[in-house]
């Protein structure tokens, strides 16, 4: 059973940086997609960033140039480096993953980062103050 363990998040002032981590375990496929989506109170879910096994990345327009998704395959971990944070980035961030032949980066990251999601984490809160 695939499991995702998230860490990171917290509170930061606008312009600051945070890094989220997501460690995956229990998977066996070499084809995968991992990424992050976020949800703020009263707002729709938004795909933030994704990376696949080939190293292809995709970002929401709202975070391009500020967020970077990185994978460390030796640690089965994906990181989301968030720089130049804005108050509108405040949300609960969820790591999500898809494994297997149907796993791929979702076009425009609509609502989720990957197609054929297998699982997602418990979420970690990011709060950015102005």
C-alpha positions in Angstrom: 0.0 0.0 0.0 1.4 3.4 -1.1 1.9 5.8 1.8 3.0 9.4 1.7 4.6 11.2 4.6 4.5 15.0 4.5 6.6 17.4 6.5 7.4 21.1 6.5 4.9 23.9 6.4 4.3 26.5 9.1 4.0 30.2 9.3 6.1 32.8 7.5 6.0 36.4 6.6 5.4 37.5 3.0 8.5 37.3 0.9 9.8 34.4 3.0 10.5 30.8 2.1 9.4 27.3 3.2 10.1 23.8 2.0 7.7 20.9 2.0 8.8 17.3 1.9 6.9 14.2 0.8 8.3 10.8 1.3 6.7 7.9 -0.6 6.8 4.2 0.4 5.1 1.0 -0.6 5.1 1.5 -4.3 6.7 -0.7 -6.9 6.1 1.0 -10.3 8.9 2.9 -12.0 6.4 5.1 -13.8 5.0 7.8 -11.4 3.8 11.3 -11.0 4.1 13.2 -7.7 3.1 16.6 -6.8 1.2 19.0 -4.6 -2.2 20.6 -4.5 -3.6 23.1 -2.1 -6.9 24.2 -0.7 -7.7 27.4 1.2 -10.9 27.9 3.1 -13.7 28.8 0.8 -11.7 28.2 -2.3 -11.5 25.4 -4.8 -8.7 22.9 -4.8 -5.7 24.0 -6.9 -3.0 21.9 -8.4 0.4 23.6 -7.6 3.2 21.6 -9.0 4.0 18.1 -10.4 7.0 16.0 -11.4 7.1 12.7 -13.2 9.7 9.9 -13.3 11.3 11.5 -16.4 11.9 14.7 -14.4 9.3 16.6 -16.3 7.8 19.4 -14.2 4.7 21.5 -14.4 3.5 24.5 -12.3 0.4 26.4 -11.8 0.7 29.9 -13.3 0.2 31.4 -9.8 3.4 29.9 -8.5 5.7 29.9 -11.6 9.0 31.4 -10.9 8.5 31.2 -7.1 8.0 27.5 -6.4 10.3 24.6 -7.5 9.5 20.9 -7.3 12.5 18.6 -6.9 12.8 14.8 -6.5 15.4 12.8 -4.7 15.0 9.3 -6.0 17.5 7.9 -3.6 15.3 9.0 -0.7 11.9 8.4 -2.5 11.2 12.0 -1.6 9.8 15.0 -3.5 10.3 18.5 -2.2 8.4 21.7 -2.9 10.7 24.7 -2.4 8.5 27.8 -2.0 10.1 31.2 -2.3 8.8 34.8 -2.4 5.7 33.6 -0.5 2.5 35.7 -0.7 -0.5 35.8 1.6 -2.6 34.3 -1.1 -0.4 31.2 -0.9 -1.9 30.5 2.5 -3.6 27.1 2.3 -3.4 23.5 3.4 -0.9 21.7 1.0 -1.4 18.1 0.2 1.2 15.8 -1.4 -0.3 13.5 -4.0 1.0 10.6 -6.1 0.1 8.3 -8.9 2.0 5.1 -9.8 1.8 2.8 -12.7 1.2 3.1 -16.5 -1.7 5.6 -16.1 0.4 8.0 -14.0 1.0 11.3 -15.7 1.1 15.0 -15.0 -2.4 16.4 -15.3 -2.9 19.1 -18.0 -3.0 22.6 -16.5 -2.8 20.8 -13.1 -6.6 21.3 -12.8 -7.5 20.5 -9.2 -4.8 17.9 -8.8 -1.2 17.5 -10.0 -1.5 14.0 -11.5 -3.9 11.8 -13.4 -5.0 8.5 -11.9 -4.1 9.5 -8.3 -3.4 6.7 -6.0 -3.1 8.5 -2.7 -2.5 11.8 -1.0 -1.1 12.9 2.3 -2.8 14.3 5.4 -2.0 17.9 4.5 0.2 20.5 6.0 -0.8 24.1 6.7 1.1 27.0 5.2 0.3 30.4 6.5 1.8 33.6 5.0 1.3 36.8 6.8 1.4 40.2 5.1 
